[in-house]
Amino acid sequence: MAHRLMIDDAAGCVFVRYWDTVDMAELDAVRLEVEGAPGFRAGLNRLWDERDCVIDVTGAELTQLAERWRVNNALHGPRKVAYLVAHDVDWGFNRLFEARRGSDGISYELFTDYAAAKAWLGLAADTPDPRLLLPTPRR
């Protein structure tokens, strides 16, 4: 799998970092992994770091994923979700995902700058970048 996750209960945030190519199976697996992770609870904010990956899904898969998240989001209460992206295509992918998911009472924002995402989520100024928190494993 081309991702790592960490739950920081004190910060009230789930950090997920992706790299390489990420497909539908992995995106769906992460949703389940987050829910099963020690320390997970409803109301935790999310930071999805997609700066170092390519998301490879079809339009139909995106719609399926959005429906699964819509159901999932109803279970986890209000929170903020920040997507950290590097490319315009990733920005567009996340906006399309948001549109297909529909209104669910959760605040979503897209960022290209980690400091801005961190500030919006209310994270401490010294919270390390996800690239440092969750480094890519050595091969």
N, C-alpha and C positions, 0 to 999 in steps of 0.2 A: 504494500500500500504506500502511496506517495503522500502521506500526511502524518502529522503528529498533533496531539491535542493535550491541553493542560487546563485544569480548572483551578482558578485562584479564588477561593471562597472569600478571603479578606477583601479582594478587589471587586468581588461580585461579578466575575467575568469568566467565560469560557473562551480560551484562545485555541484556534485551529489554524494550522499552517499547511498549505499544500505546495508541492513542487512536481516537476515533470508533467506528464499527461494524466489528467483526472477524468474518468468516465462516469457514466450513470451509476454503475455498480458501486464505485467508491464514494460518490456523493451520497448515495442512499445509505451505505454502510456507516458513514460518519455520523449521520443523523442518529442511528441506533447506538453507535459507540458513545456518543455524547450522553445520551440518556442512561446508559449503563455504567458510565464512569463513576468511580468513587468520588463522592462530594457533589455530584450533580443534584440540583434542586430547582424547582420552578422559580422563575424570576431572575435568573442569572443573565446578565448581558452577554453578548457574543461579539467576538472579533474574528472574522474569517479573513485570513491573509492569503490572497490568491495572486500575489505579485510574481511568484516564481513558477507558475504552472500554466498549462494550456487546458482549458475545459473542453472536452470532446463529447458533446451530446447532440442528439437530433432535436428538432422542434417537438416531436412527439414525446421524447424522453423528458424534455424540459417541462412539458405540461404535466406529465405523470409525477415528476418530482415536486412540482409546485403544489399539486393536490395533496401529496403525502405530507408536505410541510404545513399546508393549511390546517390539516387535521392535527398534526403534531403541535402546532403553535397554540391551538386552543387549550391544550393541556398544560402549557408552561407559563401562562400568565404574561402580564405586560413586561416589556423590557426593551432595550435598545440593541440593534444589530448593526454593526459596522462591517462593511465589505472594503477591504484594502486591495486595490487593483493597480496594475501597471500600464495596461493598454486600453485603448478605446474599445476594442472588441470585447474585452472583459467588462468594461463599463456597460456596454450595450447588452451583453448577456445578462448581467445582474438586473438591469432595468426591465428587461423582458420577463425574467423570472419573477420579479416583484409584481409586474402587471398581471401575469397569469395566476399568481398566488392570490391576488385580490386583497381587499382591505381586511386586516385581521387585528387591528388595534396595536400593532407593534411598530415602533419607530425604526425605520431603516435609513441608512445613509451610505453613500459611496465615497471613498476617499482614495487619493493617490499618495497622500502624505500621512505617515504614521503619527506624527505629532498632532495633526488635526483630528485624526480618528481617536487618539488617546484622550484628547481634551473633550471631545464630544461625548465619549463614554464616561467621562468623569474619573478616569484612571489617574493615579499619582504621576507626577511629572517624571519620577525616576523609574517608572515601569519600563523594563527593557523591551526593545523591538522583538517581535515574534521570531525574527530570523536568529536572534540570540537565545531566546527562551526555548525555542523548538528547532534546533539546527537540523539540517539535512544529514541523515546518517552517512557515514563513510562507507564506500563500497569496497 
